[in-house]
Amino acid sequence: GLVAVVSLVRPGGARLRIKGLLGSTMLFYAGWALLSLSWAQDAALTFRRLVVFAILCLAAAAIVRRFSWHEIVLWTLFATGLYLLIGVSAEVALGTFRPLAFGYRFAGTLHPNSQGINCALLLLSGVAAAETDKRRRILFRACALLGLLFLILPASRSAFAAALFALAVYWAAVHSSRDKIAVGLGLGI
C-alpha cells in the first residue's frame, strides 16, 4: 500500500481520470464497499477486509498510472505463466500430477479454484497479447492455448465460466459488427 501511495504521489506517469460508465461504476462499487462497514455485524473483520480492498485499489491505480495497457497485459501473461510453470513443476516433483486420474484437480501451489483463476488470466492475457503484438502472435496464442488446457484441469466451474464470459465480452469489444453478425449467424445455424 505504501509503495502504491508513493508511486501515485510521485510526478510522472499518466494522469488518472474517471471516464464513462465503467469509471462511474467502479467508484460506486468502492463507495458501496466502504459503506458496508455501517451494516456489518463484525465491524473489526469488515474493517480489515476494507483495508485490504483499499490497498488493492491503490495498487491498481498506481499500476494503471505507471504502465501502458500493453505492458500490463504482458506482465499478467508473464506472471501467470510463471505461476503455472512453478505449479506444474511442484506437482511433478511431488508425484501428484496425474491429469488422467479420476477426480484429479490441478492445484500446483494454490487451491484448485485459485489456480483456475490464474489459468483464466493466462488465457485472457494470451488472447489480448496476440491481438496487439503481431510479431509474437504464435507465442501468445500458444500461451493462451496452454491457459485454456490448464483451465480445464483444476475443474473450477466458476473460473471456467468467468473466462468464457470475459472472452466473449473482449471479442465483442474488439471485433467489427460484421464479424459479430457472421459469428452469431454461424452459431445460430
C-alpha positions as CSV (number, residue, x, y, z in Angstrom):
1,G,0.0,0.0,0.0
2,L,2.8,2.4,0.9
3,V,4.6,1.7,-2.4
4,A,1.4,2.4,-4.3
5,V,0.8,5.7,-2.4
6,V,4.4,6.8,-3.1
7,S,4.0,5.9,-6.8
8,L,0.8,7.9,-7.0
9,V,2.3,10.9,-5.4
10,R,5.5,11.0,-7.5
11,P,5.4,13.1,-10.6
12,G,5.3,11.3,-14.0
13,G,3.1,8.7,-15.4
14,A,-0.4,9.1,-16.9
15,R,-3.0,11.4,-15.3
16,L,-5.8,9.4,-13.6
17,R,-9.3,10.3,-14.9
18,I,-12.7,8.8,-14.3
19,K,-14.2,8.3,-17.7
20,G,-17.6,6.9,-18.7
21,L,-19.9,4.4,-17.3
22,L,-17.2,1.9,-16.3
23,G,-15.3,4.5,-14.2
24,S,-18.5,5.6,-12.5
25,T,-19.5,2.0,-11.8
26,M,-16.1,1.4,-10.2
27,L,-16.4,4.4,-8.0
28,F,-19.9,3.4,-7.0
29,Y,-18.6,-0.1,-6.1
30,A,-15.8,1.2,-4.0
31,G,-18.1,3.6,-2.2
32,W,-20.7,0.8,-1.6
33,A,-17.9,-1.4,-0.2
34,L,-16.9,1.4,2.2
35,L,-20.5,1.8,3.3
36,S,-20.7,-1.9,4.1
37,L,-18.9,-1.1,7.4
38,S,-22.1,0.6,8.6
39,W,-24.3,-2.5,8.4
40,A,-21.6,-5.2,9.1
41,Q,-22.2,-7.5,12.1
42,D,-18.5,-7.9,12.7
43,A,-17.1,-4.4,12.3
44,A,-13.4,-5.4,13.0
45,L,-13.4,-8.1,10.4
46,T,-15.1,-5.9,7.9
47,F,-12.7,-3.1,8.6
48,R,-9.7,-5.4,8.0
49,R,-11.1,-6.5,4.7
50,L,-11.8,-2.9,3.6
51,V,-8.2,-2.0,4.4
52,V,-7.0,-4.9,2.1
53,F,-9.5,-3.7,-0.6
54,A,-8.3,-0.2,-0.3
55,I,-4.7,-1.3,-0.7
56,L,-5.6,-3.4,-3.8
57,C,-7.4,-0.3,-5.2
58,L,-4.4,1.9,-4.6
59,A,-2.1,-0.7,-6.2
60,A,-4.3,-0.9,-9.2
61,A,-4.4,2.9,-9.6
62,A,-0.6,3.0,-9.3
63,I,-0.2,0.3,-11.9
64,V,-2.6,1.9,-14.3
65,R,-0.8,5.3,-13.9
66,R,2.7,3.9,-14.5
67,F,2.3,1.2,-17.1
68,S,0.6,1.1,-20.5
69,W,-2.2,-1.3,-21.3
70,H,0.1,-3.5,-23.4
71,E,2.7,-3.7,-20.6
72,I,0.0,-4.7,-18.0
73,V,-1.1,-7.5,-20.4
74,L,2.4,-8.7,-20.9
75,W,3.2,-8.6,-17.2
76,T,0.0,-10.6,-16.5
77,L,1.0,-13.2,-19.1
78,F,4.5,-13.5,-17.7
79,A,3.3,-13.7,-14.0
80,T,0.5,-16.2,-14.6
81,G,2.7,-18.3,-16.9
82,L,5.5,-18.4,-14.3
83,Y,3.0,-19.4,-11.6
84,L,1.7,-22.2,-13.8
85,L,5.2,-23.4,-14.5
86,I,6.0,-23.4,-10.8
87,G,2.8,-25.3,-10.1
88,V,3.3,-27.9,-12.7
89,S,6.9,-28.4,-11.5
90,A,5.8,-28.8,-7.9
91,E,3.2,-31.4,-8.7
92,V,5.6,-33.3,-11.0
93,A,8.3,-33.2,-8.2
94,L,5.8,-34.4,-5.6
95,G,4.3,-37.1,-7.9
96,T,0.8,-35.6,-7.7
97,F,0.5,-34.5,-11.3
98,R,-2.0,-37.1,-12.6
99,P,-4.3,-35.4,-15.1
100,L,-5.9,-38.6,-16.4
101,A,-6.8,-39.9,-12.9
102,F,-10.5,-39.8,-11.9
103,G,-11.3,-36.9,-9.6
104,Y,-7.9,-35.1,-10.3
105,R,-7.9,-31.4,-9.8
106,F,-4.8,-29.5,-10.8
107,A,-3.7,-27.2,-8.0
108,G,0.0,-26.6,-8.3
109,T,0.9,-24.4,-5.4
110,L,-2.6,-23.0,-4.9
111,H,-6.1,-24.2,-4.2
112,P,-7.7,-25.6,-7.5
113,N,-10.1,-22.7,-7.6
114,S,-7.3,-20.1,-7.3
115,Q,-5.3,-22.0,-9.9
116,G,-8.3,-21.9,-12.2
117,I,-8.4,-18.1,-11.9
118,N,-4.6,-18.0,-12.6
119,C,-5.1,-20.1,-15.7
120,A,-8.1,-18.0,-16.8
121,L,-5.8,-14.9,-16.6
122,L,-3.2,-16.7,-18.6
123,L,-5.8,-17.5,-21.3
124,L,-7.1,-13.9,-21.4
125,S,-3.8,-12.2,-21.4
126,G,-2.5,-14.6,-24.1
127,V,-5.5,-13.7,-26.3
128,A,-5.1,-9.9,-25.7
129,A,-1.4,-10.0,-26.3
130,A,-1.9,-12.0,-29.6
131,E,-4.3,-9.3,-30.8
132,T,-2.0,-6.4,-30.1
133,D,1.5,-7.8,-30.9
134,K,1.7,-9.2,-34.4
135,R,5.4,-10.3,-34.3
136,R,4.9,-12.8,-31.5
137,R,1.4,-13.8,-32.2
138,I,2.1,-17.5,-32.4
139,L,3.9,-17.5,-29.0
140,F,1.0,-15.6,-27.4
141,R,-1.6,-17.9,-28.9
142,A,0.3,-20.9,-27.6
143,C,0.3,-19.4,-24.1
144,A,-3.5,-18.8,-24.4
145,L,-4.0,-22.4,-25.5
146,L,-1.9,-23.6,-22.5
147,G,-4.0,-21.4,-20.3
148,L,-7.2,-23.0,-21.7
149,L,-5.8,-26.5,-21.3
150,F,-4.8,-25.9,-17.7
151,L,-8.1,-24.0,-17.0
152,I,-9.9,-27.3,-17.6
153,L,-7.6,-29.3,-15.2
154,P,-8.5,-27.5,-11.9
155,A,-12.2,-28.3,-12.6
156,S,-13.1,-24.8,-11.3
157,R,-16.5,-24.1,-12.8
158,S,-16.6,-20.5,-11.7
159,A,-13.2,-19.7,-13.2
160,F,-14.1,-21.5,-16.5
161,A,-17.4,-19.8,-16.9
162,A,-16.0,-16.3,-16.0
163,A,-13.1,-16.9,-18.5
164,L,-15.6,-17.8,-21.3
165,F,-17.7,-14.8,-20.4
166,A,-14.7,-12.5,-20.4
167,L,-13.5,-13.8,-23.7
168,A,-17.0,-13.2,-25.2
169,V,-17.0,-9.6,-23.9
170,Y,-13.5,-9.0,-25.1
171,W,-14.2,-10.4,-28.5
172,A,-17.4,-8.3,-28.8
173,A,-15.5,-5.2,-27.9
174,V,-12.6,-5.7,-30.3
175,H,-14.3,-7.1,-33.4
176,S,-16.4,-5.3,-36.0
177,S,-20.2,-5.5,-36.3
178,R,-19.8,-7.6,-39.5
179,D,-17.7,-10.2,-37.7
180,K,-20.2,-10.3,-34.8
181,I,-23.1,-10.9,-37.2
182,A,-21.3,-13.6,-39.1
183,V,-20.3,-15.4,-35.9
184,G,-23.8,-15.0,-34.5
185,L,-25.4,-16.4,-37.6
186,G,-22.9,-19.3,-37.7
187,L,-23.6,-20.2,-34.1
188,G,-27.3,-19.9,-34.7
189,I,-27.1,-22.3,-37.7
